[in-house]
């Protein structure tokens, strides 16, 4: 989730789980069930314990963190831990809240960290609606098991950070990413000491505003030069805020985005002519024509943009306002979302503040807090009601004053690991695909500026569909054995680019099989997407 100031309905997408009666009762039902069984056998099966039948990380030190069960989750959750770990050892006034789940099946000596964005939005969203072992999606009756859970591949640690986010405690004092990264490094060492984790390889991942968190935290760990605690081997960022978010990743590319997705916007000819004229007169077209090239034409000029000062050229907000006319549920995080909105058990921020009678926000329920060892006196919300940074003048007016990641820290992480993946979803308008590519074309790493050739290699997702019920076979082939071409990939000098088709901002939620393949690459399980 990016920017609390832009109220999103992206987390309120309706899960389409249509009941296909013919699939259950038609003449091909047995063939469909046989097909599902064969495909299920090809994919990791969720199991409550690892291969030895023991809880790998359960000790007297970790027992207070163990989660035995979760309210309304009708599964044996296996080995899971959550709670607060202090940033400074011995100081319980400042701490970060985490959920930790070990890998299912054979153990691995690695850990993947997941961070949501905001700033100030909870990583429990990722845990409960994106890449966790079970999911409770908006509009659904109860949680379901996630066949594409990242714990099929690796140990996963979800962390609510920085201070002031979710259940994490303490007064926000940071003004820079360097400060919040320093807090995270301390927290993570304390976490490892509690759980007996040393000499593990580390992968730092996240989405949205975590496009700033991930590289700064990764760089801070690398700077420790301590492989016992901080052996960072790769990173992954979805729809990341890595460059000039306002000008490059939103405004300059907004009109071409509408042209490419005209059916979702349904604008009339006169409005299209208006915004296309602004695209030219405001200089956006010239900027794209010059700098979205392969290899890049040169370093891009700094383009300051303020929606007040640059009002007539604020095409992104102009487009958003117009989109609500034909679609009152329009969502910049997921432009294909239509009405009706669905109730979200996490109550992620929406423009409608919809709370059904008798409903409770899941992580703010007393029974859930007790089960997860969360502070009872903290009111949990999906995104912080107050800034997690202090001061003024920083990115997104949140007070954070650090340089954009493409300037220093992201190149450092790429050069140190040669295993960084940056991906953007094509239905995301808050961080637009071509804006992220423009940012990459303005970054120097491993001796060169940007990608030297344009991304063209397709991403073929052949992972089986295990999400819902049986699937028909046709001429001996399961209709949904794989998704087929779901994006474009490109790798140069340690950086993998992945454009994702048919996905909104939260890629592990909207395209879980694609995200699973991304993680396989980051972990070194595959060499191509």
LINZI-V132031 format. One record per run of one state. SS is the DSSP state (a for helix, b for strand, c for the rest). FROM is the first residue (numbers start at 1). LEN is the number of residues. Records with the same first field share a line. If there is no record, write none. Layout:
BEGIN
SS->FROM-LEN / FROM-LEN
END
This chain:
BEGIN
c->1-1 / 3-7 / 13-8 / 26-3 / 42-8 / 51-12 / 67-13 / 87-8 / 102-3 / 106-4 / 116-2 / 119-2 / 122-2 / 130-4 / 136-8 / 146-4 / 153-2 / 161-8 / 170-7 / 196-5 / 208-2 / 224-7 / 239-8 / 261-1 / 266-3 / 282-2 / 292-19 / 314-1 / 327-35 / 365-1 / 373-10 / 384-11 / 398-7 / 408-1 / 418-2 / 426-7 / 441-3 / 446-2 / 450-7 / 462-11 / 475-2 / 479-5 / 493-2 / 501-6 / 511-1 / 523-7
b->2-1 / 50-1 / 66-1 / 80-7 / 95-7 / 105-1 / 110-6 / 118-1 / 121-1 / 134-2 / 144-2 / 155-6 / 169-1 / 201-7 / 231-8 / 383-1 / 420-6 / 444-2 / 448-2 / 457-5 / 473-2 / 477-2 / 484-9 / 495-6
a->10-3 / 21-5 / 29-13 / 63-3 / 124-6 / 150-3 / 177-19 / 210-14 / 247-14 / 262-4 / 269-13 / 284-8 / 311-3 / 315-12 / 362-3 / 366-7 / 395-3 / 405-3 / 409-9 / 433-8 / 507-4 / 512-11
END
